[in-house]
Amino acid sequence: MKASPMNAPVEFDYEAALAACARGDQRALRNIYDREGARLLGVALRIVRRRQVAEDVLHDAFLAIWTRARSFDPQRGAARGWIYSVVRHQALDVARGSGREVQADEEALDVLDAAADHSLADAFERRQDLGRLHDCLVGLDAAKRDSILYAYVDGCSHAEIAARMQSPLGTIKAWIKRGLSALKECMG
């Protein structure tokens, strides 16, 4: 973060950076990469599990950000969340293509993408939402909660979750589906 003359932090304007990318400003893409590259690599790495593959995902995702920047619509969500969703979807596509079983609930991904927006203006609301999410997760039974966390935080496939939890694959899928439904209702 840069500081203004009075030492007040100046927030990075993701929306303006995407608009600049849409106009062909390569520095804007570089600024996004400098600001978020390490965290975005972490997102990709949690899903694809191999650093070289995650780096390739990040490269391809930044190409997609560059070429699709003009498709960003601020009415549909935050610019930073949009950037994270491009990386997440790229990683999921690669994971699906490699034979890993990754079946993502698109609504749940959208909720997680929205949680990726970290602007100062929304900090209080985000903290409230995260508190609500925590409370809703605590309200789930352990099997559903653990299944969801393995899938969406650790990026595990259903088969990997089944192995970790020593439960049948169908049961894992049902737990995730029912758990996400309960979370959606609780957060609603």
C-alpha positions as CSV (number, residue, x, y, z in Angstrom):
1,M,0.0,0.0,0.0
2,K,1.2,3.5,-0.8
3,A,1.0,6.2,1.7
4,S,-0.5,9.7,1.1
5,P,1.3,12.8,2.3
6,M,-0.6,12.5,5.6
7,N,0.5,8.9,6.0
8,A,-3.0,7.6,5.4
9,P,-3.0,4.4,3.4
10,V,-4.2,4.6,-0.2
11,E,-6.3,1.6,-1.2
12,F,-5.4,-0.1,-4.5
13,D,-8.2,0.5,-7.0
14,Y,-8.8,-2.9,-8.7
15,E,-11.7,-1.7,-10.7
16,A,-9.6,1.1,-12.2
17,A,-6.8,-1.4,-12.9
18,L,-9.1,-3.7,-14.8
19,A,-10.5,-0.8,-16.8
20,A,-6.9,0.2,-17.7
21,C,-6.2,-3.4,-18.7
22,A,-9.3,-3.3,-21.0
23,R,-7.7,-0.2,-22.6
24,G,-4.4,-2.1,-23.2
25,D,-2.4,-0.6,-20.3
26,Q,0.2,-3.4,-19.5
27,R,1.4,-1.5,-16.4
28,A,-2.1,-2.0,-14.9
29,L,-1.8,-5.8,-15.3
30,R,1.7,-5.7,-13.8
31,N,0.3,-3.7,-10.9
32,I,-2.4,-6.4,-10.3
33,Y,0.3,-9.1,-10.5
34,D,2.6,-7.3,-8.1
35,R,-0.2,-6.7,-5.6
36,E,-1.9,-10.1,-5.7
37,G,0.4,-12.6,-7.5
38,A,1.6,-14.4,-4.4
39,R,-1.8,-14.8,-2.9
40,L,-3.3,-15.9,-6.3
41,L,-0.5,-18.4,-6.6
42,G,-1.5,-19.8,-3.2
43,V,-5.1,-20.1,-4.4
44,A,-4.0,-22.0,-7.5
45,L,-1.6,-24.2,-5.5
46,R,-4.3,-25.2,-3.0
47,I,-6.4,-26.5,-5.9
48,V,-3.8,-28.1,-8.3
49,R,-1.3,-29.2,-5.6
50,R,1.8,-28.8,-7.7
51,R,3.8,-25.6,-7.8
52,Q,4.8,-25.8,-11.5
53,V,1.2,-26.5,-12.5
54,A,0.0,-23.6,-10.2
55,E,2.5,-21.3,-11.8
56,D,1.1,-22.3,-15.2
57,V,-2.4,-21.7,-14.0
58,L,-1.5,-18.3,-12.8
59,H,0.1,-17.4,-16.1
60,D,-3.0,-18.5,-18.0
61,A,-5.3,-16.8,-15.6
62,F,-3.4,-13.5,-16.1
63,L,-3.7,-13.9,-19.8
64,A,-7.5,-14.4,-19.3
65,I,-7.6,-11.3,-17.0
66,W,-5.9,-9.3,-19.7
67,T,-8.1,-10.5,-22.6
68,R,-11.4,-10.5,-20.6
69,A,-10.9,-7.3,-18.5
70,R,-13.6,-5.4,-20.5
71,S,-16.1,-8.1,-19.5
72,F,-15.8,-7.2,-15.8
73,D,-19.1,-5.7,-14.6
74,P,-18.9,-3.8,-11.3
75,Q,-22.6,-4.3,-10.9
76,R,-22.1,-8.0,-10.5
77,G,-19.4,-7.9,-7.9
78,A,-16.1,-6.5,-6.7
79,A,-13.1,-6.3,-9.1
80,R,-10.8,-8.1,-6.7
81,G,-13.3,-10.9,-6.3
82,W,-13.5,-11.2,-10.1
83,I,-9.7,-11.5,-10.4
84,Y,-9.7,-14.3,-7.8
85,S,-12.6,-16.1,-9.5
86,V,-10.6,-16.1,-12.8
87,V,-7.7,-17.8,-11.1
88,R,-9.9,-20.2,-9.1
89,H,-11.8,-21.2,-12.2
90,Q,-8.6,-21.7,-14.2
91,A,-7.2,-23.9,-11.5
92,L,-10.4,-25.9,-11.3
93,D,-10.4,-26.4,-15.1
94,V,-6.8,-27.7,-14.9
95,A,-7.6,-29.9,-12.0
96,R,-10.6,-31.4,-13.8
97,G,-8.5,-31.9,-16.9
98,S,-5.9,-33.8,-15.0
99,G,-8.3,-36.4,-13.9
100,R,-8.8,-35.2,-10.3
101,E,-12.5,-35.3,-9.4
102,V,-13.4,-31.7,-8.7
103,Q,-17.1,-30.9,-8.7
104,A,-17.6,-27.4,-7.5
105,D,-20.9,-25.8,-6.6
106,E,-20.8,-22.6,-8.6
107,E,-23.0,-20.6,-6.1
108,A,-20.6,-21.6,-3.3
109,L,-17.6,-20.5,-5.4
110,D,-19.4,-17.1,-6.0
111,V,-19.8,-16.7,-2.2
112,L,-16.2,-17.5,-1.7
113,D,-15.1,-15.1,-4.5
114,A,-17.1,-12.3,-2.9
115,A,-15.3,-13.0,0.4
116,A,-12.0,-12.4,-1.4
117,D,-12.8,-8.7,-1.7
118,H,-10.7,-6.9,0.9
119,S,-11.3,-3.2,0.5
120,L,-11.1,-1.0,3.6
121,A,-14.6,0.3,3.1
122,D,-16.0,-3.2,3.4
123,A,-13.8,-4.4,6.3
124,F,-16.4,-4.1,9.0
125,E,-19.1,-5.8,6.9
126,R,-16.6,-8.5,5.8
127,R,-15.7,-9.2,9.5
128,Q,-19.4,-9.5,10.3
129,D,-20.0,-11.9,7.3
130,L,-17.0,-14.0,8.3
131,G,-18.3,-14.1,11.9
132,R,-21.7,-15.3,10.5
133,L,-19.9,-17.8,8.3
134,H,-18.0,-19.1,11.3
135,D,-21.2,-19.4,13.4
136,C,-22.9,-21.2,10.5
137,L,-20.0,-23.6,10.1
138,V,-20.0,-24.3,13.8
139,G,-23.7,-25.1,13.6
140,L,-23.1,-27.9,11.1
141,D,-22.3,-31.4,12.3
142,A,-18.6,-32.2,12.2
143,A,-18.8,-34.4,9.1
144,K,-20.5,-31.8,6.9
145,R,-18.2,-29.0,8.2
146,D,-15.0,-31.0,7.7
147,S,-16.1,-32.1,4.2
148,I,-16.8,-28.5,3.1
149,L,-13.5,-27.2,4.6
150,Y,-11.5,-29.9,2.9
151,A,-13.2,-29.1,-0.4
152,Y,-13.2,-25.3,-0.3
153,V,-10.3,-24.4,1.9
154,D,-7.9,-27.3,1.2
155,G,-9.0,-27.7,-2.4
156,C,-9.5,-31.5,-2.0
157,S,-11.4,-33.6,-4.5
158,H,-14.3,-35.7,-3.3
159,A,-12.2,-38.8,-3.6
160,E,-9.4,-37.2,-1.5
161,I,-12.0,-36.2,1.2
162,A,-13.4,-39.7,1.2
163,A,-9.9,-41.1,1.8
164,R,-9.1,-38.5,4.6
165,M,-12.4,-39.1,6.3
166,Q,-12.5,-42.9,5.6
167,S,-16.1,-42.6,4.3
168,P,-17.8,-43.7,1.1
169,L,-17.6,-41.2,-1.9
170,G,-21.3,-40.9,-2.1
171,T,-21.6,-40.0,1.5
172,I,-19.0,-37.3,1.1
173,K,-20.9,-35.8,-1.8
174,A,-24.1,-35.9,0.1
175,W,-22.4,-34.2,3.2
176,I,-21.0,-31.4,1.0
177,K,-24.3,-30.9,-0.8
178,R,-26.4,-30.8,2.4
179,G,-23.8,-28.8,4.2
180,L,-23.7,-26.1,1.5
181,S,-27.4,-26.0,1.5
182,A,-27.5,-25.5,5.3
183,L,-24.8,-22.8,5.0
184,K,-26.7,-21.0,2.3
185,E,-29.8,-21.0,4.4
186,C,-28.0,-19.9,7.5
187,M,-26.2,-17.1,5.7
188,G,-29.3,-16.0,3.8
